[in-house]
């Protein structure tokens, strides 16, 4: 460690960290010359210079395998947020090494973990860098032929010194999470009950713009009806280049990669309309995160991400029907099962998730969809509406999943209360398969169908050790008709009802009105089944 010089009158550069060979390790520690008194304030001015030299072999950023360079700044299509570009106060957990082997090599000890869900002292922070709710106002300039955007509402626009300036201001407190974008865009305008919806897009990529407006309108319909009012007076969706493949929700502003939205080919009706779904998911964040934000403890990302997944699932289901959701749920199931095998630290139950995306996204979709099936959409939405009514724009102490589950329990029938623990507090896996399926045509033209099945249920701990559980579950049983040579998308359910499964082996007999093609136990993969391919079987 080596001492440094004074920087200004208020801040002393105390130490520059060096590694074992005496080289500077890339960061510095600053100390105030005079401690800041409680309730006092201090201006913090800074300048960030960003220069990029050369390019990666792929031309892509590190998040997509591109190497060491992330080209957020572009001549046409800049997008960055304050987390990636601005300085921050405090320790950044996001940059920790979590691989146990690598930590042992460096003598770093165990992986630092999130504060426990029950840690009341940790509820004073929501986990965003630097601040909680902030008042936001900004001026941003760009090239004379481009539009620059930031959250808030445009107060003034002018040109000076050959550059174009934009002044934005938010009219209410928002998260300390904001972004800047600049490009030469076309603008498509729509509205929702008179409120403007704006899509900023490259003129060469008009394909899905109308679909985004429609998804925004239908999301606003569902969320305002079932949860709470939308807190802003506009929605903006903005295209950025495919140097990254995600969308991200800021207050009234949603940057959206061309790779997953604007150039997506949705002409095949067999494909999942992920443009509609992603738009609905990012709109849902205007409620789950931008209205209700969890404390910086275990489970925080369930409140932000899992509830957004559920919200988007409901909007998509209203658009495409329940049968269409099977392929989406199957995708989520496959992703969860494949990722849990590569967990580097510890798989945790959903209510204790520690920013593990395969849990709060993939497993979260399955859990909330099943919960909706078990207790009813009206009951679940009633719980979420009460939760957001009480917790929106909350000051510390911030909410946790323990509180969320209390609201859900209040709308759950007594006979389903144990299910809440299984879904959220445990890691429960199923292995159900149809072993035989036969049918016989009756004299009255109907068909007797016999389904033979086997089922197992286990609870896993965080490192994969499993213990058997007693079956006591309501599983959907289905019988489906389909014309020869047609795809599953054209199937018609002849019978689809929940059955109480309590034995590891059993036989189910049903009568249907038409010739069956195949049968299934949990045919739409609503349970977390380790081998979902054998849940169905063609009728012999």
N, C-alpha and C positions, 0 to 999 in steps of 0.2 A: 504494500500500500504506500502511496506517496501523496504528500500534501499538495494542494493546488492553490491558486491565487484567489483573491476576492473577486466576485462578479457582481458589480453594482453595489449599492449601499445596503441592500436588504438581504442579499443571498451570498453565502460563502461556499465556494467549491471546496468541500472538505477532503474528498478522496477520489483518486482515480484508481480503479481496480486493475491489477496486473495479474497475468497468469504465472505459472511456475517457472517460466523462462524469462520473466521480467518484461514481457510484452503487454501493452495495454489490451485489456480484454473487451473493449468495445462499449463500455458504459461508465458513467460517473455518478457519484452520490453527492447531492447538494444538501446544505443545511442552512436554515435561516439564521442570520446574524443575531436577530432578536426573535424569541418565540412569539407566535401569533396568539393573541389573547382570545378567549372564547367570545364568539360573536363578532370579532373583527374581520376585516377583509383586506385583501392584498391583490393588486393588479398583477397579472402574469402575462407579459408580452413575449412573443417568440417569433422567430423566422424559420421556416423550413425550406431548404433548397433541395430539389430532387433532380439528380442528373443520372441518366442511364447510358452506359458505355457498352457498345456492342449489342449482341443479341444471342439468344439461346439457339441450339440446333433446331429445335422444333418451332421456335417463335412463340411458344406458349409459356404461361406462368408456372411456378412451382406447384401450385395446387392441382394442375392438370398434367404434371410430369414434365414440365418444360425446363426445369433447371433452376437457376438462381435469380432470374430476372422476371419481375412481374410488370407488365406494361400497362399500368393503370392510366398513365398519362399518354394521350394520343393526339395527333393532329386533328382527328375527327372521331370522337367517341371516348372521351375521358369519363371515368367513373371511379371515385374513391370515397371512403368514409372516414370519419374522425378517428376510428379505432386503428386504421392502417396508416394514417398519415400524420396525425397530430401527436404531440408529446402527451404523456399520461403521468399521473401521480400514483405512486405505490407500485407494488409487485405485480407482475403479469403472470397469472397462473397459466394462461393459454400457451406460453412458450416453454413450459416445463417438459423435461424429458420423462416419458412415462414407461419406456421399455426397461424392464427390471434388469436385464443383462447389461444394457448400456449404463444404467445407473450404478451397478456394481463396479463396472470398469472405472468409473469416475469417482467412486467412494461417496456417492450421494445419499445412500440410505434408502429407506422405503419411499414409495411414491406419495407425495403430499396429497391429501384427500380433501374433498369438500367438507365443510362443517356438517356435523350430523343434523339430521332433520329435527331432532329434539333440542338443538342448541339455541336457547332463547336469546343469548347474547349476540348471536350472529344475525338475528333478524333486523338489525339496525341498518343493513345495507342490502340493496337490490342486486348488487353484483356488476353494475355497469361502471366503466372507468370514470374516475374523477368526481362524479356527482350523481345525484338521484334525479328528481324532476328539475328541469331548467327552463328559464325564459330564453328563447332563441331569436336572434336577429343577426343577419349577415349581409354583406355586400360581396359579390363575386364578379370578376371580370373575365372576359374571354375574347377570342378573335372576333373581328367585326362582322363576320358572316355566320356566326354560330349563336345558339341559344344556350345560356347557362342556367341551370336549375339547382335549387336547394329546397328543403322543406319550408313550409310556411306559405305566405301569400305575397304576391308581387306588389310592392309599394311604389316602386319607381324604376324606370329603365332609361338609360342615356348612353351616349357615345362620347368618348373623351380620349384624345391621344391615339386615335386609330383603333381603340378597343371598345367593346360593348360591355356595359355595366348593368347589373341587376341587384336590386335591393329587396330582400325577402324578410318577412317577419311573421312569426307564429303568434296567434292571438290567445294562446293558453299554454300552461306548462306542458312540457313534453319530456321524453326520455333524453338523456345525454348521448344520443345516437343520431347522427345526421350525416348527410352525404352531399357531394357536389358532382354534377354531370355537365358535360358540354359537348355539343355536336351540331351538325347541320341536319336538322330533322324536318320531316313533314309532320303536321299535327292533325289528327282526326278527332273530332269532338262529338261527344254524345252527352246524355244527361240521365239523371235519375230523379224523377219528380222535380225537375228544374235545377238540380245541383249539377254542376259541370263535371264531366268525365273526359279526360284528355289523354290520348295515346300519342306519344312522341316516337316516331319510327323513321328508319331509313327509307327513302323513296323507293328503293329496289325491293323492299320487304313488306308489301302491304297485305300479305296472304291472310294473316290471322287477326288483324286489327279489329274487325267487327266482332270476332269471337271473344276477344278480350273485353270489349265493351259489354257484350251480352253477359259474360261471366261476372263482371263487376256489378251489373244491375241485379242479377239473380242472387249474388252474394249479399248485397245490401238488403234485398228483400228478406232473405232468410234470417240474417243476423239481427237486423233491427226488429223483426217480428218476434224472434225467439230469445234474444239476449238483452240488448239495450240500444239506445240511439247511437248513430254514427256521430263522432265528436267533431268532425271537420266539415268544411264547406266545399270541398273539391276532392277528386281522386285523379292522380296523375300516374300513368304507367309509361316508363321510359326505356327505350331500347339502348343497350350498350353492346359492344362487339364481343365476339366469342373467345376473348382471352380468359373468360371464366364462364362456367355453365351453371348459373343459379339465378334466382330472383331473391330480392331482399326488401323487406318492408320497413320504411321509415314513416314518420308522421305525414300522412296524406300524400306520400311520394313512394313509388315502387319501381326501382331499377330492375330490369328484366333482360336477361341475356338473349341475344338473337339465336343462340344455339339451341335453347330449349323452348322458344316461343315463336319468334318472328319468322323463322325459316322452317319451322316444323311442318312436315307433310301430313295432313290429317285426312287425306282423301280416302284411305282404306277404312271402311266401317268396322273392321275387325280390330283396329288399333284402339288403345285407350286414349281418350282425348286429354292428354296431360296438359295442354295449354289451358283448357278450361279449369282443370283441377289446380294447377299451380297458381293461376290467377285467383281462384277462390281461397287457396291457402294463404297467399300473401294478403288478401283482403281481411282474412280472419285475424291476422296479426294486429290489425287496427283495434281489435278487442283484446286478444290474448297476447299481451306484452304492452301495447300502447294504451290500454286501459287498466288491465290487471297484470301486475308484474310480481313474481315471487321473490322471496328473500334469497340471499346468496347462500343457500344451504342445499342439501340433497333434495332432489325432486323439483328444483326450480324450472328445469327445462321441460318437465311434464306439463306445467301450467302454460308455458309459452308455446311449445311445439305440439304436444299431444292434443291439446284442446283445439289448436288450429287444424291439425289433421282431421279430427272428428268433424269440425265445422265444415271443412271442404268436402269431406265424404258425404255429408248430408246434402249439400248443394248439388254435388255431382249425381247423387242417387235420385234427387228430384228431377234432374235433367235426363238421365239415361235409364232409370229403373233399377230395381234391386238385382236382377239377374246379371246386369252388366257389371256390377261391382265385384262379382266373383273373381274376375281376372285381376282386378286391382288388388284385392285382398290376397290373392295367391302370390302376386309379385311381392307384397309386403311380407308375407310369411316366408317366402324363399330367402328374401334379403335378411330377415331377422335370423333365421336358422343358420345361414352361411356365415354371418358376421359373428354370432356368439361363439363359434368355434375358434375365432382368432382373437378373442378378448385378451388384452395384455395385462390387465390388473385384476378385475373382479366384476362379473356380471351381477347387477343389482336389480331388485324388484323395481317395477315401474315407479312407484311412489318415492323411491330413493335414488333415482337415476342421477348420475353425475356427468351430464353433458355427453352421454354416450348416444350418438345419433341412431344407431341401429335399435336402441331401446325406445327412445322418446318418439322417433318417427315410425319405424316399422312395427315394433311390438305395440306401440301406443295406438296405431290405427286398428289393429286387431282387437285390442282390449276394449277400446271405447265403442267399436262397432258391436262387439258381443254384448257389452253392457246395455247399449241401446236396445238390442234384441231381447234381453232378459227383463229389463224393467220398463221398457217403452220409451219412445222418443219424447213424448210429452213430459214424462216424469224427469228424464235426464235434462231436458232443456229447461224445465222449471227449476231444477237445482242450479244449473249454470246461470240462469237469469238472476236468481237470488244471490248467488256468489258474486257476480259482477256488480250487482246493485250495492252490495256492502263493501266491496274491496276495490272498486275502480278508483284510480288516482289516489291510492292510499299513501299516507305518510307512515314512517316507521313506527312500530315494528311491522315489517312486510309479511304478507300471507305465505302460507306453506301448503303442501299437499295434505297435511293433516287436517287443515281447515277445509280444504276443498272436499275431501272425503266425508267430512261431517255433513256438508250440504247434500252430497249425493246420498248418503245413508238416510237422510231425512225424507227422501223421495223414493226410497227402496222398500218394497214390501218385506215384512218380517221374515218370510221364508227364503228371501234372497240375500239376507244380511251376510251370511257366511261367504257368499260369492265375492263380496267386496274385498275381503281379505285375500282370497285366492287370486283375484285379478291384479290387485295393486301391491299387496304386501309379500307375495310369494312368487317363486318362479315355478310355474306348473306347466307340464308338458303332457300331451296325449299321444297315443299310438293306436288309432282306430282303423280297421280295414274291413271291407266286405269280402267274405270268403266264398260266398255262393249267392247266386241270384237266379231264380227260376220263375216262370209264369205258366198259367194254364187258362185257356179260354173257357168261359162258362157258357151254359146254354142260353143265358140272357144277353150274351154278347160282351159282358164285362170280363175282366181278367183277375184271377187270383195271383198275387205276387208274393213270393217268399224271399226274405232277405236274411242271410246268415252273416253274423259279424263277430269280430273279436275286438276288444278294447282294453287298453291299459292307461293308467294315469300315474304320474310320478311328480315329486317335488325335487327340484335341483337346488344345490347351494351355489355360491358364487364362483366356485372352481369346477363345477360340473358333477359333483357327487350326487347320486340320485337315491331317493327313498320312495317306496311304493305308497300310493294313496288309494283309499277306497273310492270306487266310482259311485257318484251320486249326482249325476248331471243330466240336464235336459239337452239332448242332441237332436238336431233336425234330421229327419229321415225323408228321403225324396225318391219318387219314381218319375221318370221323364220319358216323354215321347220325342222322337226325332225321325225324320225321313231318311232313308238310306242315302249315304253320300253327302249329307249336309253336315255343317259344323255344329259344334256345341252352342254357338250363339243363337241358332234357330230353334233350340229345344223348347219344349213346352212342359211345365210341371203338371203331372197328373195327380200327384200327391206330394204335399210338402208340409209336414207337421212335426212339432217337437215330441220326442219320446223320452220317457224317464229311463235312463240307463244306469243300472246298479250292479250288473254282473259282467264279468270279463268275456263271457261268450253268451250269445243269445240268438233267437230267431224272431223276426217281426213279420207278421202276415198282414197285408193290406189288399183292398179291392179297388181297382181303377176302371175307368170307363173306356179306355182305349188301349191298344197294344203298346206295351212299354218297350223302350229301347235300352235304358240302363237305370240303375238304382244307386243310391248313395246314403251313407251315414255321415253326417256333417258334410254334405256334398259341396257346400260353398266355402269350406275351409274357414269357418268362423272361430274354431278352436285352434290352439297352437299345436298342431299335429306334426310330429317329426318326419312322417312319411305321407304327405298329403296325396301322393299319386294313387294309393290303394284304397282311398275312401269311396271310390266308385267302381262299379263292375257292370259290364254289359249283361243283359238278361239272356239266359239260355233257353 
